[in-house]
Amino acid sequence: MFIKYYYLIPVLALALLSAFLFDQKPAGDKALGTRKYDDFQPPKLCSSCHQDIYQQWTQAMMSQAYTHHWDEIEYFKLAVPHAEKDPVVAGVKAGCNGCHAPLAFLAGDIPPPPPAKMSRANESVSCDLCHTIVGFEGDVPYNFNWIVEPGRKKQGSRGAKSSPEHDLVKSDFLATAEFCGTCHNEKSPYGVWVKATHLEWKEGPYARQGVRCHDCHMTYAEGKSAIMGATYPDVRQHLFHGAHDPGKVRGTIELRIHPNVREAEPGETIKLTLVLFNQKTGHAFPTGSVEDRLVWLHVEAIDSKGNRYHLPVDKKGFPGEEYTIASDELAYQDMGIALGDPNFPGLPRDGVPKGDRIYRQAYLDPQGRMTIQQWNTKSFGVDYRLGPRQSLIETFTFTIPANCPPGPLRVRAVLNYQKLVKPVADFLGVPAEESEIIIVNDHETVITILP
């Protein structure tokens, strides 16, 4: 009898292993082509009961993750042709869609039809996608490693509810920052964190206080989540306002500028000190698609006759500082791979006044050149951004012109923001709204110029 049971052990182990493997749900790259579009309900169906939430979603970037003009241009003009020419980054042809058009990714519809074709890829990050995610694979959420179980059961913040369309299951995971991290953390094919918004939050002060992504980007209010449902004091608003919302960007950073003297004579050299404080974001500013974003500080003096003088920032001398001071040098040469031009000279790196301070993390391609293509990022230059509750100090040394008229000399500091570097936007034909200048904050001080 002992011998018979002994030989059964490998058989039982194999059976248990098979059951374990069968129970594993595909996530990340392994989920490609494992579902059908019809496994998921279209958002329009959800709108019949969840009217307010649906209308909020239609105005948010979640509903435009695939159809948004810059995302479409970046994917079809740069990512797809680059992936077809470089085996190292070949996975991005499908992988971009894991977060931008997840239904197309799950259906194996790669590349999806362009937005003008009005396919279901246009649903972008849809209601049913998010509300059927039950967890994520591994220890760290990143690169769309969410696990989805489409069907009648919908994950929500409350349980024990059902409707003619679905049953509601209370999901603790849906309320976690890790849920957001499955798409708001990203590693490039070279293994570097090209998006790390969740990780930045996790290492910062707000995570320690229990303030999650939802508390700022899905605020709570009294109301109904469904038109026929009960009124709750804490219905999550599906606003998802962030980098593309001017109202969210404005006021993110506080700044104050002051001089070392209040009176000065023409020809005298004065020093101005400016303090910036990130009082609003639970992660770095800027975050997310940092390779696209441009945040820069412009300071100028205006004399009593209206003459303007640009004040370049004083250099601090830290390694990599050259990436943080605006110049007209060329960058983004690796766009030539997708464009089929091996001699592509690049584009002006910044497109803002020379000498202004830039708050960025420099993304570098395999050749060490600055890139706008996160998938082609192999390393980073300096990270000079504002972390949560972090202050930075800049100084400006200014010699007052000999012919400066007496009276008030106003010094104005403006912190500007663009979603996309303008030379790149102009070159690729991205609509002007993507590179419009949004004023984050400004401040002014006054010096009296003596006769």
C-alpha positions as CSV (number, residue, x, y, z in Angstrom):
1,M,0.0,0.0,0.0
2,F,2.9,2.4,0.8
3,I,4.4,1.9,-2.7
4,K,1.0,2.6,-4.4
5,Y,0.5,5.9,-2.5
6,Y,4.1,6.9,-3.1
7,Y,3.6,6.7,-6.8
8,L,0.4,8.8,-6.5
9,I,2.3,11.8,-5.1
10,P,3.7,13.0,-8.5
11,V,0.3,12.6,-10.1
12,L,-1.5,14.6,-7.4
13,A,1.2,17.3,-7.6
14,L,0.8,17.5,-11.3
15,A,-3.0,17.8,-10.9
16,L,-2.6,20.6,-8.3
17,L,-0.1,22.4,-10.5
18,S,-2.5,22.2,-13.5
19,A,-5.4,23.5,-11.4
20,F,-3.2,26.3,-10.2
21,L,-2.1,27.3,-13.7
22,F,-5.6,27.0,-15.0
23,D,-6.8,29.4,-12.3
24,Q,-4.2,32.0,-13.2
25,K,-5.7,35.0,-15.1
26,P,-3.5,36.5,-17.8
27,A,-2.2,40.0,-17.1
28,G,0.1,42.5,-18.8
29,D,1.5,41.3,-22.1
30,K,0.1,37.8,-21.6
31,A,-3.5,39.2,-21.8
32,L,-3.1,40.2,-25.4
33,G,-5.8,38.6,-27.5
34,T,-7.4,36.7,-24.6
35,R,-10.8,38.4,-24.8
36,K,-13.4,39.7,-27.2
37,Y,-14.8,43.2,-27.6
38,D,-18.2,41.7,-26.9
39,D,-17.0,40.6,-23.4
40,F,-17.4,44.2,-22.4
41,Q,-20.4,46.5,-22.3
42,P,-20.1,49.8,-24.1
43,P,-20.1,53.0,-22.0
44,K,-23.2,54.2,-23.7
45,L,-25.1,51.3,-22.1
46,C,-23.9,52.4,-18.7
47,S,-25.2,55.9,-19.3
48,S,-28.8,54.9,-19.1
49,C,-28.5,54.5,-15.3
50,H,-25.2,56.2,-14.4
51,Q,-25.9,59.5,-16.2
52,D,-23.8,61.9,-14.2
53,I,-20.9,59.5,-13.9
54,Y,-21.0,58.8,-17.7
55,Q,-21.0,62.5,-18.6
56,Q,-18.1,63.2,-16.2
57,W,-16.2,60.3,-17.9
58,T,-16.9,61.7,-21.4
59,Q,-15.0,64.9,-20.4
60,A,-12.1,63.1,-18.8
61,M,-9.0,61.8,-20.4
62,M,-10.0,58.3,-19.5
63,S,-12.6,58.5,-22.4
64,Q,-10.0,60.0,-24.8
65,A,-6.9,57.8,-24.0
66,Y,-7.0,56.4,-27.5
67,T,-8.7,59.2,-29.5
68,H,-6.8,62.2,-28.0
69,H,-5.0,63.9,-30.9
70,W,-1.5,63.8,-29.4
71,D,-1.8,60.1,-28.4
72,E,-3.0,59.2,-31.9
73,I,-0.2,61.1,-33.6
74,E,2.4,59.7,-31.2
75,Y,1.2,56.1,-31.7
76,F,0.7,56.0,-35.4
77,K,3.5,58.4,-36.5
78,L,6.2,57.4,-34.0
79,A,5.5,54.3,-31.9
80,V,4.2,51.9,-34.5
81,P,6.8,52.6,-37.2
82,H,9.6,52.6,-34.6
83,A,8.4,49.2,-33.2
84,E,8.3,47.7,-36.7
85,K,12.0,48.7,-37.3
86,D,13.6,48.0,-33.9
87,P,13.1,44.6,-32.3
88,V,14.0,45.9,-28.8
89,V,10.9,48.1,-28.8
90,A,8.7,45.9,-30.9
91,G,6.3,45.2,-28.0
92,V,5.1,48.8,-27.8
93,K,3.0,48.3,-31.0
94,A,0.7,46.2,-28.8
95,G,1.7,47.4,-25.4
96,C,0.7,51.1,-25.8
97,N,-2.9,49.9,-26.1
98,G,-2.7,48.0,-22.8
99,C,-3.5,51.3,-21.1
100,H,-4.7,53.6,-24.0
101,A,-7.1,51.1,-25.7
102,P,-7.3,48.2,-23.4
103,L,-10.3,46.6,-25.1
104,A,-8.5,46.5,-28.4
105,F,-5.4,45.0,-26.6
106,L,-7.5,42.3,-25.0
107,A,-9.2,41.6,-28.3
108,G,-5.9,41.4,-30.1
109,D,-6.9,44.2,-32.5
110,I,-3.4,45.5,-33.0
111,P,-2.8,48.1,-34.2
112,P,-6.4,49.2,-33.6
113,P,-8.1,51.1,-36.4
114,P,-7.4,54.9,-36.3
115,P,-10.0,56.8,-34.3
116,A,-11.7,58.1,-37.4
117,K,-12.8,54.5,-38.1
118,M,-15.0,54.7,-35.0
119,S,-14.2,51.2,-33.7
120,R,-14.6,50.0,-30.2
121,A,-11.0,50.9,-29.5
122,N,-12.3,54.5,-29.3
123,E,-13.9,53.6,-25.9
124,S,-10.4,54.0,-24.5
125,V,-10.5,53.3,-20.7
126,S,-14.1,52.4,-20.4
127,C,-16.5,51.9,-17.5
128,D,-16.6,48.1,-17.9
129,L,-12.9,47.7,-18.1
130,C,-12.2,49.4,-14.8
131,H,-15.1,47.9,-13.0
132,T,-14.2,44.3,-13.9
133,I,-10.5,44.6,-12.8
134,V,-10.1,42.4,-9.7
135,G,-6.4,42.8,-8.9
136,F,-2.9,42.8,-10.4
137,E,-0.1,40.4,-11.1
138,G,3.1,40.5,-9.1
139,D,4.3,42.8,-6.4
140,V,4.4,46.1,-8.2
141,P,1.6,47.5,-10.3
142,Y,2.9,48.6,-13.7
143,N,2.6,48.1,-17.5
144,F,-1.1,47.2,-17.4
145,N,-0.6,44.1,-15.2
146,W,-4.2,44.4,-14.0
147,I,-6.3,41.2,-14.0
148,V,-9.7,41.6,-15.5
149,E,-12.8,39.3,-15.2
150,P,-15.6,40.6,-17.5
151,G,-19.1,39.5,-16.8
152,R,-22.2,40.2,-14.8
153,K,-20.2,41.0,-11.6
154,K,-19.0,44.6,-11.5
155,Q,-16.4,45.8,-8.9
156,G,-17.4,48.8,-6.9
157,S,-17.0,50.7,-3.6
158,R,-20.2,49.2,-2.3
159,G,-21.5,45.6,-2.3
160,A,-24.7,43.6,-2.0
161,K,-26.4,45.6,-4.8
162,S,-27.7,44.3,-8.1
163,S,-29.7,45.7,-11.1
164,P,-31.2,44.2,-14.2
165,E,-27.8,44.7,-15.9
166,H,-25.2,43.6,-13.3
167,D,-24.4,42.5,-9.7
168,L,-22.2,44.8,-7.7
169,V,-19.3,43.3,-5.7
170,K,-17.5,45.4,-3.1
171,S,-13.9,45.7,-4.2
172,D,-11.2,46.8,-1.8
173,F,-8.7,46.8,-4.6
174,L,-10.6,49.4,-6.6
175,A,-10.0,51.9,-3.8
176,T,-6.3,51.5,-3.6
177,A,-3.5,53.5,-5.2
178,E,-2.2,50.3,-6.7
179,F,-5.2,50.1,-8.9
180,C,-4.1,53.4,-10.5
181,G,-0.5,52.2,-10.6
182,T,-1.2,49.4,-13.1
183,C,-1.2,52.1,-15.8
184,H,0.4,55.1,-14.1
185,N,3.6,53.2,-13.6
186,E,5.5,52.1,-16.7
187,K,8.8,50.5,-17.5
188,S,10.4,51.0,-20.9
189,P,11.7,48.0,-22.9
190,Y,15.1,49.0,-21.4
191,G,13.8,48.5,-17.9
192,V,13.6,52.1,-16.7
193,W,10.6,53.7,-15.0
194,V,9.4,56.1,-17.6
195,K,6.2,56.7,-15.7
196,A,6.2,56.4,-11.9
197,T,3.4,58.6,-10.6
198,H,2.2,55.8,-8.2
199,L,5.7,55.1,-7.0
200,E,6.4,58.8,-6.5
201,W,3.2,59.0,-4.3
202,K,4.2,55.8,-2.4
203,E,7.5,57.3,-1.4
204,G,6.0,60.7,-0.5
205,P,4.3,62.2,2.6
206,Y,0.7,61.7,1.4
207,A,0.9,57.9,1.2
208,R,2.1,57.9,4.8
209,Q,-1.0,59.9,5.7
210,G,-3.4,57.6,3.8
211,V,-4.2,60.2,1.1
212,R,-4.8,58.2,-2.1
213,C,-5.0,59.1,-5.7
214,H,-8.8,59.0,-5.6
215,D,-8.9,61.7,-2.9
216,C,-7.6,64.3,-5.4
217,H,-8.6,62.9,-8.8
218,M,-11.9,61.3,-7.9
219,T,-13.2,63.6,-5.2
220,Y,-16.2,62.6,-3.1
221,A,-19.6,64.3,-2.9
222,E,-23.1,63.7,-1.8
223,G,-25.3,62.3,-4.5
224,K,-26.4,59.3,-6.5
225,S,-24.2,57.0,-8.5
226,A,-27.3,55.7,-10.3
227,I,-30.5,57.6,-11.1
228,M,-32.7,55.1,-9.4
229,G,-30.3,54.4,-6.5
230,A,-30.0,55.7,-3.0
231,T,-28.3,59.0,-2.1
232,Y,-24.9,58.6,-0.5
233,P,-22.7,61.1,1.2
234,D,-19.5,59.9,-0.6
235,V,-20.2,59.2,-4.2
236,R,-16.9,59.2,-6.2
237,Q,-16.9,61.8,-8.9
238,H,-15.4,60.4,-12.1
239,L,-13.5,63.6,-13.0
240,F,-10.0,62.2,-13.3
241,H,-8.7,65.8,-13.6
242,G,-5.0,66.0,-13.9
243,A,-2.3,67.1,-16.3
244,H,-4.8,68.0,-19.1
245,D,-7.0,70.1,-16.8
246,P,-5.9,73.8,-16.6
247,G,-7.8,74.2,-13.4
248,K,-5.9,71.3,-11.8
249,V,-2.6,72.7,-13.0
250,R,-3.1,76.2,-11.9
251,G,-1.8,77.0,-8.4
252,T,0.0,73.6,-8.1
253,I,3.2,75.4,-7.2
254,E,3.4,78.5,-5.0
255,L,6.1,81.0,-5.7
256,R,7.4,84.2,-4.1
257,I,10.3,86.5,-5.3
258,H,12.1,89.1,-3.3
259,P,15.2,91.4,-3.8
260,N,18.1,91.8,-1.5
261,V,17.5,95.6,-1.5
262,R,14.5,97.8,-2.0
263,E,16.3,100.8,-3.5
264,A,19.0,100.8,-6.0
265,E,20.8,103.0,-8.5
266,P,21.4,102.5,-12.2
267,G,24.5,100.4,-12.8
268,E,24.1,98.6,-9.4
269,T,23.9,94.8,-9.3
270,I,21.1,93.3,-7.2
271,K,20.1,89.7,-6.4
272,L,16.6,88.3,-6.4
273,T,15.7,85.1,-4.6
274,L,12.7,83.1,-5.6
275,V,11.1,80.2,-3.6
276,L,8.9,77.6,-5.2
277,F,6.8,75.2,-3.1
278,N,4.8,72.2,-4.3
279,Q,1.8,72.5,-2.1
280,K,-0.7,70.6,-4.2
281,T,0.4,67.3,-5.8
282,G,1.0,64.0,-4.0
283,H,3.7,63.1,-6.6
284,A,6.4,65.0,-8.5
285,F,5.4,68.0,-10.7
286,P,5.4,67.4,-13.5
287,T,4.7,63.7,-13.5
288,G,3.4,61.0,-15.8
289,S,4.5,61.7,-19.4
290,V,7.5,63.7,-18.2
291,E,9.2,63.4,-21.5
292,D,6.4,65.5,-23.1
293,R,5.8,68.0,-20.3
294,L,7.6,71.4,-20.0
295,V,7.5,73.5,-16.8
296,W,9.7,76.6,-16.8
297,L,10.3,79.7,-14.8
298,H,10.5,83.0,-16.6
299,V,11.5,86.2,-14.8
300,E,11.7,89.7,-16.2
301,A,12.0,93.3,-14.9
302,I,9.8,96.2,-16.2
303,D,11.0,99.7,-15.6
304,S,8.9,102.8,-15.1
305,K,8.8,103.5,-18.9
306,G,7.8,99.9,-19.8
307,N,11.1,98.6,-20.9
308,R,11.5,94.9,-20.3
309,Y,14.7,93.0,-19.3
310,H,14.9,89.2,-19.3
311,L,16.6,87.8,-16.2
312,P,18.3,84.4,-16.8
313,V,18.5,82.1,-13.8
314,D,21.7,81.8,-11.9
315,K,23.4,78.5,-12.4
316,K,23.8,76.2,-9.4
317,G,26.5,73.9,-10.8
318,F,24.9,70.5,-10.2
319,P,25.6,67.6,-12.6
320,G,23.2,67.6,-15.6
321,E,22.1,71.2,-15.0
322,E,22.4,71.9,-18.7
323,Y,19.1,70.0,-19.2
324,T,17.3,72.4,-16.8
325,I,18.3,75.7,-18.4
326,A,16.5,76.6,-21.6
327,S,18.6,76.5,-24.8
328,D,18.1,76.2,-28.5
329,E,20.2,73.1,-28.9
330,L,18.8,70.2,-30.9
331,A,17.3,67.1,-29.4
332,Y,14.9,64.2,-30.3
333,Q,17.1,62.9,-33.1
334,D,15.8,59.3,-32.5
335,M,12.5,60.4,-34.0
336,G,14.3,59.8,-37.3
337,I,13.9,56.0,-36.8
338,A,10.2,56.2,-37.1
339,L,10.4,58.9,-39.8
340,G,12.7,56.8,-41.9
341,D,15.4,59.5,-41.8
342,P,18.7,58.2,-40.3
343,N,20.1,61.8,-40.7
344,F,17.3,63.5,-38.9
345,P,19.0,66.5,-37.2
346,G,16.5,66.8,-34.4
347,L,14.4,69.7,-33.2
348,P,15.0,72.6,-30.8
349,R,14.9,71.0,-27.4
350,D,12.8,73.5,-25.5
351,G,11.3,76.3,-27.5
352,V,11.2,78.8,-24.6
353,P,13.4,81.8,-23.8
354,K,17.0,80.9,-23.4
355,G,18.2,81.0,-19.8
356,D,14.9,80.2,-18.2
357,R,14.9,77.5,-15.5
358,I,13.2,74.2,-16.6
359,Y,11.8,71.6,-14.1
360,R,12.1,68.3,-15.8
361,Q,13.6,64.8,-15.8
362,A,15.6,64.3,-18.9
363,Y,14.9,61.0,-20.8
364,L,17.8,59.7,-22.8
365,D,17.8,57.3,-25.7
366,P,20.3,54.4,-26.1
367,Q,22.8,56.8,-27.7
368,G,22.5,59.2,-24.7
369,R,20.5,61.8,-26.6
370,M,17.4,63.5,-25.1
371,T,14.2,61.8,-26.4
372,I,10.5,62.5,-26.5
373,Q,9.8,58.8,-26.9
374,Q,9.4,57.1,-23.6
375,W,9.6,53.6,-25.2
376,N,13.1,54.4,-26.5
377,T,14.4,55.6,-23.1
378,K,17.4,53.7,-21.8
379,S,18.6,56.1,-19.1
380,F,17.8,59.4,-17.4
381,G,19.6,62.7,-17.1
382,V,19.1,64.8,-14.0
383,D,15.7,64.8,-12.3
384,Y,15.0,68.4,-11.4
385,R,11.3,68.4,-10.5
386,L,9.4,69.4,-7.5
387,G,8.4,66.6,-5.2
388,P,5.3,66.7,-2.9
389,R,5.7,69.5,-0.3
390,Q,9.2,70.2,-1.6
391,S,10.6,73.7,-1.9
392,L,13.3,74.9,-4.4
393,I,15.2,78.2,-4.4
394,E,16.4,80.0,-7.5
395,T,18.4,83.2,-7.6
396,F,18.7,85.9,-10.3
397,T,21.6,88.4,-10.5
398,F,20.7,91.6,-12.4
399,T,22.8,94.6,-13.1
400,I,20.5,97.5,-13.5
401,P,21.1,99.2,-16.9
402,A,22.9,102.6,-16.7
403,N,20.0,104.3,-18.5
404,C,17.3,102.7,-16.4
405,P,14.8,105.5,-15.6
406,P,14.0,106.4,-11.9
407,G,10.9,105.0,-10.4
408,P,9.5,101.6,-9.7
409,L,11.2,98.6,-11.3
410,R,8.7,95.7,-11.2
411,V,10.1,92.2,-11.3
412,R,7.6,89.5,-12.3
413,A,8.2,85.7,-12.1
414,V,5.9,83.4,-14.0
415,L,5.9,79.6,-13.8
416,N,4.6,78.2,-17.1
417,Y,3.4,74.7,-18.2
418,Q,3.0,73.0,-21.5
419,K,1.6,69.5,-22.0
420,L,3.9,69.0,-25.0
421,V,7.2,70.7,-26.0
422,K,6.1,73.2,-28.7
423,P,8.8,72.4,-31.4
424,V,7.7,68.8,-31.3
425,A,4.0,69.7,-31.5
426,D,4.6,72.0,-34.4
427,F,6.8,69.6,-36.3
428,L,4.3,66.7,-36.0
429,G,1.2,68.8,-36.6
430,V,-0.3,68.4,-33.2
431,P,-3.2,70.8,-32.6
432,A,-2.0,74.1,-30.9
433,E,-4.1,73.4,-27.8
434,E,-1.6,70.7,-26.8
435,S,1.3,73.1,-26.6
436,E,-0.7,76.1,-25.2
437,I,1.0,77.9,-22.3
438,I,-0.8,77.5,-19.0
439,I,0.3,79.8,-16.2
440,V,0.8,77.7,-13.1
441,N,1.4,80.7,-10.8
442,D,3.1,84.1,-10.8
443,H,4.4,86.7,-8.3
444,E,5.7,90.3,-8.5
445,T,8.0,92.4,-6.4
446,V,9.1,96.0,-6.7
447,I,12.4,97.9,-6.4
448,T,12.7,101.6,-6.4
449,I,15.3,103.0,-8.9
450,L,16.8,106.1,-7.5
451,P,17.6,109.2,-9.8
